[in-house]
Amino acid sequence: MEARFRRGQKKSPEEANQMLQMQAWQEEVERARQGQRDAESKPSSLEAEVQKMRVEMAAMKRDAEHYSRQGKKFY
């Protein structure tokens, strides 16, 4: 359709409108696909953050237990 337009052949307003509508739909589909990809990657990054926090909390708990045992020896 676009090639005909460039060569100077007239397009009907309906054809032009259909082409614009198809482009709009294609853009909408691409935005939806990008949103889906973003949504799929987000949980994995959140899961990684949660795992990192678990490791940090385990280390803090270990340190707290270590220091509490040390403190009892000195009293």
CHARMM internal coordinates of N, CA and C (Angstrom, degrees):
IC EDIT
DIST 1 N 1 CA 1.4479
DIST 1 CA 1 C 1.5314
ANGL 1 N 1 CA 1 C 111.21
DIST 1 C 2 N 1.3434
ANGL 1 CA 1 C 2 N 117.17
DIHE 1 N 1 CA 1 C 2 N -44.63
DIST 2 N 2 CA 1.4582
ANGL 1 C 2 N 2 CA 120.06
DIHE 1 CA 1 C 2 N 2 CA -178.21
DIST 2 CA 2 C 1.5227
ANGL 2 N 2 CA 2 C 111.00
DIHE 1 C 2 N 2 CA 2 C -64.94
DIST 2 C 3 N 1.3354
ANGL 2 CA 2 C 3 N 117.61
DIHE 2 N 2 CA 2 C 3 N -37.14
DIST 3 N 3 CA 1.4553
ANGL 2 C 3 N 3 CA 120.89
DIHE 2 CA 2 C 3 N 3 CA -178.96
DIST 3 CA 3 C 1.5240
ANGL 3 N 3 CA 3 C 110.19
DIHE 2 C 3 N 3 CA 3 C -63.27
DIST 3 C 4 N 1.3096
ANGL 3 CA 3 C 4 N 117.27
DIHE 3 N 3 CA 3 C 4 N -40.33
DIST 4 N 4 CA 1.4653
ANGL 3 C 4 N 4 CA 120.79
DIHE 3 CA 3 C 4 N 4 CA 178.43
DIST 4 CA 4 C 1.5192
ANGL 4 N 4 CA 4 C 110.19
DIHE 3 C 4 N 4 CA 4 C -62.10
DIST 4 C 5 N 1.3152
ANGL 4 CA 4 C 5 N 116.36
DIHE 4 N 4 CA 4 C 5 N -39.60
DIST 5 N 5 CA 1.4613
ANGL 4 C 5 N 5 CA 121.57
DIHE 4 CA 4 C 5 N 5 CA -179.16
DIST 5 CA 5 C 1.5274
ANGL 5 N 5 CA 5 C 109.98
DIHE 4 C 5 N 5 CA 5 C -64.41
DIST 5 C 6 N 1.3227
ANGL 5 CA 5 C 6 N 116.37
DIHE 5 N 5 CA 5 C 6 N -42.29
DIST 6 N 6 CA 1.4650
ANGL 5 C 6 N 6 CA 120.58
DIHE 5 CA 5 C 6 N 6 CA -179.28
DIST 6 CA 6 C 1.5365
ANGL 6 N 6 CA 6 C 111.52
DIHE 5 C 6 N 6 CA 6 C -66.39
DIST 6 C 7 N 1.3283
ANGL 6 CA 6 C 7 N 116.58
DIHE 6 N 6 CA 6 C 7 N -33.29
DIST 7 N 7 CA 1.4674
ANGL 6 C 7 N 7 CA 120.17
DIHE 6 CA 6 C 7 N 7 CA -178.79
DIST 7 CA 7 C 1.5251
ANGL 7 N 7 CA 7 C 112.09
DIHE 6 C 7 N 7 CA 7 C -77.94
DIST 7 C 8 N 1.3085
ANGL 7 CA 7 C 8 N 117.03
DIHE 7 N 7 CA 7 C 8 N -0.51
DIST 8 N 8 CA 1.4504
ANGL 7 C 8 N 8 CA 119.71
DIHE 7 CA 7 C 8 N 8 CA 175.88
DIST 8 CA 8 C 1.5125
ANGL 8 N 8 CA 8 C 114.10
DIHE 7 C 8 N 8 CA 8 C 95.08
DIST 8 C 9 N 1.3136
ANGL 8 CA 8 C 9 N 117.90
DIHE 8 N 8 CA 8 C 9 N -1.91
DIST 9 N 9 CA 1.4531
ANGL 8 C 9 N 9 CA 118.80
DIHE 8 CA 8 C 9 N 9 CA 176.69
DIST 9 CA 9 C 1.5202
ANGL 9 N 9 CA 9 C 107.99
DIHE 8 C 9 N 9 CA 9 C -75.70
DIST 9 C 10 N 1.3092
ANGL 9 CA 9 C 10 N 114.19
DIHE 9 N 9 CA 9 C 10 N 141.50
DIST 10 N 10 CA 1.4563
ANGL 9 C 10 N 10 CA 118.45
DIHE 9 CA 9 C 10 N 10 CA -176.92
DIST 10 CA 10 C 1.5199
ANGL 10 N 10 CA 10 C 110.78
DIHE 9 C 10 N 10 CA 10 C -78.41
DIST 10 C 11 N 1.3087
ANGL 10 CA 10 C 11 N 112.93
DIHE 10 N 10 CA 10 C 11 N 142.82
DIST 11 N 11 CA 1.4597
ANGL 10 C 11 N 11 CA 119.66
DIHE 10 CA 10 C 11 N 11 CA 173.10
DIST 11 CA 11 C 1.5086
ANGL 11 N 11 CA 11 C 106.98
DIHE 10 C 11 N 11 CA 11 C -105.47
DIST 11 C 12 N 1.2714
ANGL 11 CA 11 C 12 N 114.74
DIHE 11 N 11 CA 11 C 12 N 146.85
DIST 12 N 12 CA 1.4555
ANGL 11 C 12 N 12 CA 117.07
DIHE 11 CA 11 C 12 N 12 CA 175.37
DIST 12 CA 12 C 1.5251
ANGL 12 N 12 CA 12 C 108.33
DIHE 11 C 12 N 12 CA 12 C -73.02
DIST 12 C 13 N 1.3044
ANGL 12 CA 12 C 13 N 117.86
DIHE 12 N 12 CA 12 C 13 N 153.76
DIST 13 N 13 CA 1.4725
ANGL 12 C 13 N 13 CA 119.51
DIHE 12 CA 12 C 13 N 13 CA 176.68
DIST 13 CA 13 C 1.5342
ANGL 13 N 13 CA 13 C 112.13
DIHE 12 C 13 N 13 CA 13 C -57.56
DIST 13 C 14 N 1.3193
ANGL 13 CA 13 C 14 N 116.18
DIHE 13 N 13 CA 13 C 14 N -31.35
DIST 14 N 14 CA 1.4713
ANGL 13 C 14 N 14 CA 119.32
DIHE 13 CA 13 C 14 N 14 CA 178.32
DIST 14 CA 14 C 1.5247
ANGL 14 N 14 CA 14 C 110.97
DIHE 13 C 14 N 14 CA 14 C -65.33
DIST 14 C 15 N 1.3532
ANGL 14 CA 14 C 15 N 116.08
DIHE 14 N 14 CA 14 C 15 N -43.31
DIST 15 N 15 CA 1.4656
ANGL 14 C 15 N 15 CA 119.48
DIHE 14 CA 14 C 15 N 15 CA 178.92
DIST 15 CA 15 C 1.5226
ANGL 15 N 15 CA 15 C 111.11
DIHE 14 C 15 N 15 CA 15 C -64.08
DIST 15 C 16 N 1.3158
ANGL 15 CA 15 C 16 N 116.49
DIHE 15 N 15 CA 15 C 16 N -42.27
DIST 16 N 16 CA 1.4597
ANGL 15 C 16 N 16 CA 120.24
DIHE 15 CA 15 C 16 N 16 CA 178.90
DIST 16 CA 16 C 1.5216
ANGL 16 N 16 CA 16 C 110.41
DIHE 15 C 16 N 16 CA 16 C -63.30
DIST 16 C 17 N 1.3048
ANGL 16 CA 16 C 17 N 115.64
DIHE 16 N 16 CA 16 C 17 N -41.98
DIST 17 N 17 CA 1.4652
ANGL 16 C 17 N 17 CA 120.28
DIHE 16 CA 16 C 17 N 17 CA 179.71
DIST 17 CA 17 C 1.5271
ANGL 17 N 17 CA 17 C 110.44
DIHE 16 C 17 N 17 CA 17 C -65.41
DIST 17 C 18 N 1.3335
ANGL 17 CA 17 C 18 N 117.01
DIHE 17 N 17 CA 17 C 18 N -41.35
DIST 18 N 18 CA 1.4685
ANGL 17 C 18 N 18 CA 120.73
DIHE 17 CA 17 C 18 N 18 CA 178.41
DIST 18 CA 18 C 1.5228
ANGL 18 N 18 CA 18 C 110.88
DIHE 17 C 18 N 18 CA 18 C -62.82
DIST 18 C 19 N 1.3350
ANGL 18 CA 18 C 19 N 115.81
DIHE 18 N 18 CA 18 C 19 N -40.10
DIST 19 N 19 CA 1.4544
ANGL 18 C 19 N 19 CA 119.19
DIHE 18 CA 18 C 19 N 19 CA -179.99
DIST 19 CA 19 C 1.5327
ANGL 19 N 19 CA 19 C 110.48
DIHE 18 C 19 N 19 CA 19 C -64.92
DIST 19 C 20 N 1.3160
ANGL 19 CA 19 C 20 N 116.58
DIHE 19 N 19 CA 19 C 20 N -44.08
DIST 20 N 20 CA 1.4662
ANGL 19 C 20 N 20 CA 119.89
DIHE 19 CA 19 C 20 N 20 CA 177.62
DIST 20 CA 20 C 1.5226
ANGL 20 N 20 CA 20 C 111.00
DIHE 19 C 20 N 20 CA 20 C -62.70
DIST 20 C 21 N 1.3246
ANGL 20 CA 20 C 21 N 116.54
DIHE 20 N 20 CA 20 C 21 N -40.08
DIST 21 N 21 CA 1.4629
ANGL 20 C 21 N 21 CA 120.76
DIHE 20 CA 20 C 21 N 21 CA 178.85
DIST 21 CA 21 C 1.5322
ANGL 21 N 21 CA 21 C 110.79
DIHE 20 C 21 N 21 CA 21 C -63.62
DIST 21 C 22 N 1.3433
ANGL 21 CA 21 C 22 N 116.25
DIHE 21 N 21 CA 21 C 22 N -42.09
DIST 22 N 22 CA 1.4645
ANGL 21 C 22 N 22 CA 119.63
DIHE 21 CA 21 C 22 N 22 CA 179.10
DIST 22 CA 22 C 1.5244
ANGL 22 N 22 CA 22 C 110.81
DIHE 21 C 22 N 22 CA 22 C -64.48
DIST 22 C 23 N 1.3347
ANGL 22 CA 22 C 23 N 117.01
DIHE 22 N 22 CA 22 C 23 N -41.39
DIST 23 N 23 CA 1.4635
ANGL 22 C 23 N 23 CA 119.74
DIHE 22 CA 22 C 23 N 23 CA 178.07
DIST 23 CA 23 C 1.5230
ANGL 23 N 23 CA 23 C 110.59
DIHE 22 C 23 N 23 CA 23 C -62.20
DIST 23 C 24 N 1.3228
ANGL 23 CA 23 C 24 N 116.73
DIHE 23 N 23 CA 23 C 24 N -42.09
DIST 24 N 24 CA 1.4654
ANGL 23 C 24 N 24 CA 120.82
DIHE 23 CA 23 C 24 N 24 CA 179.39
DIST 24 CA 24 C 1.5219
ANGL 24 N 24 CA 24 C 110.31
DIHE 23 C 24 N 24 CA 24 C -62.83
DIST 24 C 25 N 1.3310
ANGL 24 CA 24 C 25 N 116.72
DIHE 24 N 24 CA 24 C 25 N -41.53
DIST 25 N 25 CA 1.4658
ANGL 24 C 25 N 25 CA 119.81
DIHE 24 CA 24 C 25 N 25 CA 178.97
DIST 25 CA 25 C 1.5236
ANGL 25 N 25 CA 25 C 111.26
DIHE 24 C 25 N 25 CA 25 C -65.63
DIST 25 C 26 N 1.3347
ANGL 25 CA 25 C 26 N 115.54
DIHE 25 N 25 CA 25 C 26 N -41.63
DIST 26 N 26 CA 1.4644
ANGL 25 C 26 N 26 CA 118.82
DIHE 25 CA 25 C 26 N 26 CA 179.30
DIST 26 CA 26 C 1.5280
ANGL 26 N 26 CA 26 C 110.93
DIHE 25 C 26 N 26 CA 26 C -62.39
DIST 26 C 27 N 1.3281
ANGL 26 CA 26 C 27 N 116.59
DIHE 26 N 26 CA 26 C 27 N -41.09
DIST 27 N 27 CA 1.4580
ANGL 26 C 27 N 27 CA 120.02
DIHE 26 CA 26 C 27 N 27 CA 177.90
DIST 27 CA 27 C 1.5321
ANGL 27 N 27 CA 27 C 110.94
DIHE 26 C 27 N 27 CA 27 C -65.04
DIST 27 C 28 N 1.3195
ANGL 27 CA 27 C 28 N 116.01
DIHE 27 N 27 CA 27 C 28 N -39.84
DIST 28 N 28 CA 1.4627
ANGL 27 C 28 N 28 CA 119.97
DIHE 27 CA 27 C 28 N 28 CA 178.76
DIST 28 CA 28 C 1.5266
ANGL 28 N 28 CA 28 C 111.10
DIHE 27 C 28 N 28 CA 28 C -64.95
DIST 28 C 29 N 1.3307
ANGL 28 CA 28 C 29 N 116.24
DIHE 28 N 28 CA 28 C 29 N -40.79
DIST 29 N 29 CA 1.4637
ANGL 28 C 29 N 29 CA 120.70
DIHE 28 CA 28 C 29 N 29 CA 177.97
DIST 29 CA 29 C 1.5276
ANGL 29 N 29 CA 29 C 109.72
DIHE 28 C 29 N 29 CA 29 C -63.08
DIST 29 C 30 N 1.3194
ANGL 29 CA 29 C 30 N 117.23
DIHE 29 N 29 CA 29 C 30 N -42.90
DIST 30 N 30 CA 1.4663
ANGL 29 C 30 N 30 CA 120.23
DIHE 29 CA 29 C 30 N 30 CA -179.63
DIST 30 CA 30 C 1.5268
ANGL 30 N 30 CA 30 C 110.75
DIHE 29 C 30 N 30 CA 30 C -64.80
DIST 30 C 31 N 1.3239
ANGL 30 CA 30 C 31 N 117.08
DIHE 30 N 30 CA 30 C 31 N -40.71
DIST 31 N 31 CA 1.4768
ANGL 30 C 31 N 31 CA 119.85
DIHE 30 CA 30 C 31 N 31 CA 177.11
DIST 31 CA 31 C 1.5255
ANGL 31 N 31 CA 31 C 110.50
DIHE 30 C 31 N 31 CA 31 C -62.97
DIST 31 C 32 N 1.3241
ANGL 31 CA 31 C 32 N 116.60
DIHE 31 N 31 CA 31 C 32 N -40.54
DIST 32 N 32 CA 1.4624
ANGL 31 C 32 N 32 CA 120.31
DIHE 31 CA 31 C 32 N 32 CA 178.55
DIST 32 CA 32 C 1.5229
ANGL 32 N 32 CA 32 C 111.35
DIHE 31 C 32 N 32 CA 32 C -64.84
DIST 32 C 33 N 1.3303
ANGL 32 CA 32 C 33 N 115.81
DIHE 32 N 32 CA 32 C 33 N -41.21
DIST 33 N 33 CA 1.4716
ANGL 32 C 33 N 33 CA 119.28
DIHE 32 CA 32 C 33 N 33 CA 178.41
DIST 33 CA 33 C 1.5253
ANGL 33 N 33 CA 33 C 111.25
DIHE 32 C 33 N 33 CA 33 C -64.38
DIST 33 C 34 N 1.3412
ANGL 33 CA 33 C 34 N 115.96
DIHE 33 N 33 CA 33 C 34 N -41.50
DIST 34 N 34 CA 1.4651
ANGL 33 C 34 N 34 CA 119.38
DIHE 33 CA 33 C 34 N 34 CA 178.80
DIST 34 CA 34 C 1.5287
ANGL 34 N 34 CA 34 C 109.93
DIHE 33 C 34 N 34 CA 34 C -64.47
DIST 34 C 35 N 1.3182
ANGL 34 CA 34 C 35 N 116.56
DIHE 34 N 34 CA 34 C 35 N -40.67
DIST 35 N 35 CA 1.4618
ANGL 34 C 35 N 35 CA 120.41
DIHE 34 CA 34 C 35 N 35 CA 176.86
DIST 35 CA 35 C 1.5171
ANGL 35 N 35 CA 35 C 111.67
DIHE 34 C 35 N 35 CA 35 C -61.75
DIST 35 C 36 N 1.3178
ANGL 35 CA 35 C 36 N 116.69
DIHE 35 N 35 CA 35 C 36 N -39.19
DIST 36 N 36 CA 1.4662
ANGL 35 C 36 N 36 CA 121.18
DIHE 35 CA 35 C 36 N 36 CA 177.85
DIST 36 CA 36 C 1.5222
ANGL 36 N 36 CA 36 C 110.41
DIHE 35 C 36 N 36 CA 36 C -64.42
DIST 36 C 37 N 1.3412
ANGL 36 CA 36 C 37 N 116.50
DIHE 36 N 36 CA 36 C 37 N -44.50
DIST 37 N 37 CA 1.4713
ANGL 36 C 37 N 37 CA 119.73
DIHE 36 CA 36 C 37 N 37 CA 178.48
DIST 37 CA 37 C 1.5282
ANGL 37 N 37 CA 37 C 110.41
DIHE 36 C 37 N 37 CA 37 C -61.49
DIST 37 C 38 N 1.3281
ANGL 37 CA 37 C 38 N 116.19
DIHE 37 N 37 CA 37 C 38 N -43.28
DIST 38 N 38 CA 1.4643
ANGL 37 C 38 N 38 CA 119.76
DIHE 37 CA 37 C 38 N 38 CA 178.89
DIST 38 CA 38 C 1.5234
ANGL 38 N 38 CA 38 C 110.99
DIHE 37 C 38 N 38 CA 38 C -62.09
DIST 38 C 39 N 1.3276
ANGL 38 CA 38 C 39 N 115.90
DIHE 38 N 38 CA 38 C 39 N -43.09
DIST 39 N 39 CA 1.4623
ANGL 38 C 39 N 39 CA 120.34
DIHE 38 CA 38 C 39 N 39 CA -179.17
DIST 39 CA 39 C 1.5272
ANGL 39 N 39 CA 39 C 111.13
DIHE 38 C 39 N 39 CA 39 C -65.46
DIST 39 C 40 N 1.3344
ANGL 39 CA 39 C 40 N 116.80
DIHE 39 N 39 CA 39 C 40 N -35.73
DIST 40 N 40 CA 1.4638
ANGL 39 C 40 N 40 CA 120.05
DIHE 39 CA 39 C 40 N 40 CA 179.80
DIST 40 CA 40 C 1.5194
ANGL 40 N 40 CA 40 C 111.75
DIHE 39 C 40 N 40 CA 40 C -71.30
DIST 40 C 41 N 1.3104
ANGL 40 CA 40 C 41 N 118.04
DIHE 40 N 40 CA 40 C 41 N -32.60
DIST 41 N 41 CA 1.4637
ANGL 40 C 41 N 41 CA 119.92
DIHE 40 CA 40 C 41 N 41 CA -178.42
DIST 41 CA 41 C 1.5236
ANGL 41 N 41 CA 41 C 111.79
DIHE 40 C 41 N 41 CA 41 C -81.86
DIST 41 C 42 N 1.3119
ANGL 41 CA 41 C 42 N 117.44
DIHE 41 N 41 CA 41 C 42 N -24.03
DIST 42 N 42 CA 1.4604
ANGL 41 C 42 N 42 CA 120.41
DIHE 41 CA 41 C 42 N 42 CA -176.44
DIST 42 CA 42 C 1.5321
ANGL 42 N 42 CA 42 C 112.93
DIHE 41 C 42 N 42 CA 42 C -62.59
DIST 42 C 43 N 1.3458
ANGL 42 CA 42 C 43 N 119.45
DIHE 42 N 42 CA 42 C 43 N -46.86
DIST 43 N 43 CA 1.4779
ANGL 42 C 43 N 43 CA 117.76
DIHE 42 CA 42 C 43 N 43 CA 179.83
DIST 43 CA 43 C 1.5114
ANGL 43 N 43 CA 43 C 113.47
DIHE 42 C 43 N 43 CA 43 C -59.04
DIST 43 C 44 N 1.3302
ANGL 43 CA 43 C 44 N 118.06
DIHE 43 N 43 CA 43 C 44 N -36.78
DIST 44 N 44 CA 1.4594
ANGL 43 C 44 N 44 CA 119.07
DIHE 43 CA 43 C 44 N 44 CA -178.67
DIST 44 CA 44 C 1.5244
ANGL 44 N 44 CA 44 C 110.53
DIHE 43 C 44 N 44 CA 44 C -66.49
DIST 44 C 45 N 1.3280
ANGL 44 CA 44 C 45 N 117.69
DIHE 44 N 44 CA 44 C 45 N -37.27
DIST 45 N 45 CA 1.4607
ANGL 44 C 45 N 45 CA 118.67
DIHE 44 CA 44 C 45 N 45 CA 178.28
DIST 45 CA 45 C 1.5249
ANGL 45 N 45 CA 45 C 110.17
DIHE 44 C 45 N 45 CA 45 C -71.12
DIST 45 C 46 N 1.3278
ANGL 45 CA 45 C 46 N 116.99
DIHE 45 N 45 CA 45 C 46 N -35.57
DIST 46 N 46 CA 1.4669
ANGL 45 C 46 N 46 CA 119.49
DIHE 45 CA 45 C 46 N 46 CA 176.84
DIST 46 CA 46 C 1.5295
ANGL 46 N 46 CA 46 C 110.58
DIHE 45 C 46 N 46 CA 46 C -67.63
DIST 46 C 47 N 1.3293
ANGL 46 CA 46 C 47 N 116.37
DIHE 46 N 46 CA 46 C 47 N -39.68
DIST 47 N 47 CA 1.4665
ANGL 46 C 47 N 47 CA 119.77
DIHE 46 CA 46 C 47 N 47 CA 177.85
DIST 47 CA 47 C 1.5251
ANGL 47 N 47 CA 47 C 110.48
DIHE 46 C 47 N 47 CA 47 C -62.92
DIST 47 C 48 N 1.3174
ANGL 47 CA 47 C 48 N 117.06
DIHE 47 N 47 CA 47 C 48 N -38.45
DIST 48 N 48 CA 1.4644
ANGL 47 C 48 N 48 CA 120.57
DIHE 47 CA 47 C 48 N 48 CA 178.14
DIST 48 CA 48 C 1.5304
ANGL 48 N 48 CA 48 C 110.16
DIHE 47 C 48 N 48 CA 48 C -64.53
DIST 48 C 49 N 1.3297
ANGL 48 CA 48 C 49 N 116.96
DIHE 48 N 48 CA 48 C 49 N -40.18
DIST 49 N 49 CA 1.4648
ANGL 48 C 49 N 49 CA 120.46
DIHE 48 CA 48 C 49 N 49 CA 177.76
DIST 49 CA 49 C 1.5275
ANGL 49 N 49 CA 49 C 110.89
DIHE 48 C 49 N 49 CA 49 C -63.64
DIST 49 C 50 N 1.3231
ANGL 49 CA 49 C 50 N 116.79
DIHE 49 N 49 CA 49 C 50 N -43.17
DIST 50 N 50 CA 1.4635
ANGL 49 C 50 N 50 CA 120.84
DIHE 49 CA 49 C 50 N 50 CA 179.33
DIST 50 CA 50 C 1.5211
ANGL 50 N 50 CA 50 C 110.00
DIHE 49 C 50 N 50 CA 50 C -62.55
DIST 50 C 51 N 1.3286
ANGL 50 CA 50 C 51 N 117.19
DIHE 50 N 50 CA 50 C 51 N -43.39
DIST 51 N 51 CA 1.4595
ANGL 50 C 51 N 51 CA 120.67
DIHE 50 CA 50 C 51 N 51 CA 178.97
DIST 51 CA 51 C 1.5175
ANGL 51 N 51 CA 51 C 110.67
DIHE 50 C 51 N 51 CA 51 C -61.93
DIST 51 C 52 N 1.3295
ANGL 51 CA 51 C 52 N 116.60
DIHE 51 N 51 CA 51 C 52 N -41.87
DIST 52 N 52 CA 1.4642
ANGL 51 C 52 N 52 CA 120.70
DIHE 51 CA 51 C 52 N 52 CA 178.68
DIST 52 CA 52 C 1.5352
ANGL 52 N 52 CA 52 C 109.86
DIHE 51 C 52 N 52 CA 52 C -61.40
DIST 52 C 53 N 1.3199
ANGL 52 CA 52 C 53 N 116.67
DIHE 52 N 52 CA 52 C 53 N -41.68
DIST 53 N 53 CA 1.4686
ANGL 52 C 53 N 53 CA 120.37
DIHE 52 CA 52 C 53 N 53 CA 179.02
DIST 53 CA 53 C 1.5268
ANGL 53 N 53 CA 53 C 111.23
DIHE 52 C 53 N 53 CA 53 C -65.54
DIST 53 C 54 N 1.3368
ANGL 53 CA 53 C 54 N 116.71
DIHE 53 N 53 CA 53 C 54 N -37.26
DIST 54 N 54 CA 1.4677
ANGL 53 C 54 N 54 CA 120.10
DIHE 53 CA 53 C 54 N 54 CA 177.76
DIST 54 CA 54 C 1.5287
ANGL 54 N 54 CA 54 C 110.68
DIHE 53 C 54 N 54 CA 54 C -61.81
DIST 54 C 55 N 1.3293
ANGL 54 CA 54 C 55 N 115.18
DIHE 54 N 54 CA 54 C 55 N -43.07
DIST 55 N 55 CA 1.4661
ANGL 54 C 55 N 55 CA 119.85
DIHE 54 CA 54 C 55 N 55 CA 179.92
DIST 55 CA 55 C 1.5250
ANGL 55 N 55 CA 55 C 109.73
DIHE 54 C 55 N 55 CA 55 C -63.73
DIST 55 C 56 N 1.3391
ANGL 55 CA 55 C 56 N 116.12
DIHE 55 N 55 CA 55 C 56 N -44.34
DIST 56 N 56 CA 1.4609
ANGL 55 C 56 N 56 CA 119.70
DIHE 55 CA 55 C 56 N 56 CA 179.80
DIST 56 CA 56 C 1.5272
ANGL 56 N 56 CA 56 C 111.36
DIHE 55 C 56 N 56 CA 56 C -63.13
DIST 56 C 57 N 1.3252
ANGL 56 CA 56 C 57 N 116.90
DIHE 56 N 56 CA 56 C 57 N -41.00
DIST 57 N 57 CA 1.4671
ANGL 56 C 57 N 57 CA 120.06
DIHE 56 CA 56 C 57 N 57 CA 179.78
DIST 57 CA 57 C 1.5255
ANGL 57 N 57 CA 57 C 111.18
DIHE 56 C 57 N 57 CA 57 C -67.07
DIST 57 C 58 N 1.3294
ANGL 57 CA 57 C 58 N 116.31
DIHE 57 N 57 CA 57 C 58 N -38.25
DIST 58 N 58 CA 1.4640
ANGL 57 C 58 N 58 CA 119.38
DIHE 57 CA 57 C 58 N 58 CA 178.03
DIST 58 CA 58 C 1.5229
ANGL 58 N 58 CA 58 C 110.04
DIHE 57 C 58 N 58 CA 58 C -63.61
DIST 58 C 59 N 1.3258
ANGL 58 CA 58 C 59 N 116.47
DIHE 58 N 58 CA 58 C 59 N -40.28
DIST 59 N 59 CA 1.4660
ANGL 58 C 59 N 59 CA 120.14
DIHE 58 CA 58 C 59 N 59 CA 178.69
DIST 59 CA 59 C 1.5254
ANGL 59 N 59 CA 59 C 110.37
DIHE 58 C 59 N 59 CA 59 C -66.03
DIST 59 C 60 N 1.3276
ANGL 59 CA 59 C 60 N 116.94
DIHE 59 N 59 CA 59 C 60 N -40.75
DIST 60 N 60 CA 1.4663
ANGL 59 C 60 N 60 CA 120.02
DIHE 59 CA 59 C 60 N 60 CA 178.52
DIST 60 CA 60 C 1.5231
ANGL 60 N 60 CA 60 C 110.91
DIHE 59 C 60 N 60 CA 60 C -64.63
DIST 60 C 61 N 1.3254
ANGL 60 CA 60 C 61 N 116.58
DIHE 60 N 60 CA 60 C 61 N -40.02
DIST 61 N 61 CA 1.4658
ANGL 60 C 61 N 61 CA 120.44
DIHE 60 CA 60 C 61 N 61 CA 178.73
DIST 61 CA 61 C 1.5280
ANGL 61 N 61 CA 61 C 110.17
DIHE 60 C 61 N 61 CA 61 C -64.50
DIST 61 C 62 N 1.3249
ANGL 61 CA 61 C 62 N 115.93
DIHE 61 N 61 CA 61 C 62 N -44.08
DIST 62 N 62 CA 1.4586
ANGL 61 C 62 N 62 CA 120.45
DIHE 61 CA 61 C 62 N 62 CA 178.50
DIST 62 CA 62 C 1.5256
ANGL 62 N 62 CA 62 C 110.47
DIHE 61 C 62 N 62 CA 62 C -59.98
DIST 62 C 63 N 1.3343
ANGL 62 CA 62 C 63 N 116.21
DIHE 62 N 62 CA 62 C 63 N -46.04
DIST 63 N 63 CA 1.4632
ANGL 62 C 63 N 63 CA 120.31
DIHE 62 CA 62 C 63 N 63 CA 179.34
DIST 63 CA 63 C 1.5276
ANGL 63 N 63 CA 63 C 111.20
DIHE 62 C 63 N 63 CA 63 C -62.40
DIST 63 C 64 N 1.3178
ANGL 63 CA 63 C 64 N 116.28
DIHE 63 N 63 CA 63 C 64 N -42.00
DIST 64 N 64 CA 1.4722
ANGL 63 C 64 N 64 CA 120.04
DIHE 63 CA 63 C 64 N 64 CA -179.69
DIST 64 CA 64 C 1.5270
ANGL 64 N 64 CA 64 C 110.60
DIHE 63 C 64 N 64 CA 64 C -63.14
DIST 64 C 65 N 1.3229
ANGL 64 CA 64 C 65 N 116.28
DIHE 64 N 64 CA 64 C 65 N -42.46
DIST 65 N 65 CA 1.4670
ANGL 64 C 65 N 65 CA 119.14
DIHE 64 CA 64 C 65 N 65 CA 178.52
DIST 65 CA 65 C 1.5280
ANGL 65 N 65 CA 65 C 110.49
DIHE 64 C 65 N 65 CA 65 C -65.29
DIST 65 C 66 N 1.3119
ANGL 65 CA 65 C 66 N 116.60
DIHE 65 N 65 CA 65 C 66 N -40.27
DIST 66 N 66 CA 1.4596
ANGL 65 C 66 N 66 CA 121.09
DIHE 65 CA 65 C 66 N 66 CA 179.82
DIST 66 CA 66 C 1.5306
ANGL 66 N 66 CA 66 C 110.18
DIHE 65 C 66 N 66 CA 66 C -62.27
DIST 66 C 67 N 1.3332
ANGL 66 CA 66 C 67 N 116.39
DIHE 66 N 66 CA 66 C 67 N -47.74
DIST 67 N 67 CA 1.4602
ANGL 66 C 67 N 67 CA 119.58
DIHE 66 CA 66 C 67 N 67 CA -178.25
DIST 67 CA 67 C 1.5225
ANGL 67 N 67 CA 67 C 111.86
DIHE 66 C 67 N 67 CA 67 C -69.37
DIST 67 C 68 N 1.3367
ANGL 67 CA 67 C 68 N 117.37
DIHE 67 N 67 CA 67 C 68 N -32.77
DIST 68 N 68 CA 1.4590
ANGL 67 C 68 N 68 CA 118.38
DIHE 67 CA 67 C 68 N 68 CA 179.21
DIST 68 CA 68 C 1.5342
ANGL 68 N 68 CA 68 C 110.23
DIHE 67 C 68 N 68 CA 68 C -68.77
DIST 68 C 69 N 1.3303
ANGL 68 CA 68 C 69 N 117.51
DIHE 68 N 68 CA 68 C 69 N -35.09
DIST 69 N 69 CA 1.4715
ANGL 68 C 69 N 69 CA 120.53
DIHE 68 CA 68 C 69 N 69 CA 176.30
DIST 69 CA 69 C 1.5265
ANGL 69 N 69 CA 69 C 110.29
DIHE 68 C 69 N 69 CA 69 C -69.06
DIST 69 C 70 N 1.3169
ANGL 69 CA 69 C 70 N 116.28
DIHE 69 N 69 CA 69 C 70 N -40.23
DIST 70 N 70 CA 1.4595
ANGL 69 C 70 N 70 CA 120.61
DIHE 69 CA 69 C 70 N 70 CA 178.96
DIST 70 CA 70 C 1.5275
ANGL 70 N 70 CA 70 C 110.70
DIHE 69 C 70 N 70 CA 70 C -62.29
DIST 70 C 71 N 1.3411
ANGL 70 CA 70 C 71 N 115.33
DIHE 70 N 70 CA 70 C 71 N -42.24
DIST 71 N 71 CA 1.4566
ANGL 70 C 71 N 71 CA 120.03
DIHE 70 CA 70 C 71 N 71 CA -177.88
DIST 71 CA 71 C 1.5129
ANGL 71 N 71 CA 71 C 111.97
DIHE 70 C 71 N 71 CA 71 C -63.41
DIST 71 C 72 N 1.3154
ANGL 71 CA 71 C 72 N 117.82
DIHE 71 N 71 CA 71 C 72 N -34.84
DIST 72 N 72 CA 1.4732
ANGL 71 C 72 N 72 CA 121.09
DIHE 71 CA 71 C 72 N 72 CA -179.06
DIST 72 CA 72 C 1.5142
ANGL 72 N 72 CA 72 C 110.94
DIHE 71 C 72 N 72 CA 72 C -67.13
DIST 72 C 73 N 1.3339
ANGL 72 CA 72 C 73 N 117.34
DIHE 72 N 72 CA 72 C 73 N -30.53
DIST 73 N 73 CA 1.4664
ANGL 72 C 73 N 73 CA 120.39
DIHE 72 CA 72 C 73 N 73 CA -179.17
DIST 73 CA 73 C 1.5249
ANGL 73 N 73 CA 73 C 110.96
DIHE 72 C 73 N 73 CA 73 C -67.76
DIST 73 C 74 N 1.3148
ANGL 73 CA 73 C 74 N 117.47
DIHE 73 N 73 CA 73 C 74 N -31.46
DIST 74 N 74 CA 1.4564
ANGL 73 C 74 N 74 CA 120.42
DIHE 73 CA 73 C 74 N 74 CA -174.30
DIST 74 CA 74 C 1.5203
ANGL 74 N 74 CA 74 C 112.42
DIHE 73 C 74 N 74 CA 74 C -84.87
DIST 74 C 75 N 1.3318
ANGL 74 CA 74 C 75 N 118.73
DIHE 74 N 74 CA 74 C 75 N -15.15
DIST 75 N 75 CA 1.4672
ANGL 74 C 75 N 75 CA 119.14
DIHE 74 CA 74 C 75 N 75 CA -177.07
DIST 75 CA 75 C 1.4817
ANGL 75 N 75 CA 75 C 112.22
DIHE 74 C 75 N 75 CA 75 C -91.07
END
COOR INIT
IC SEED 1 N 1 CA 1 C
IC BUILD
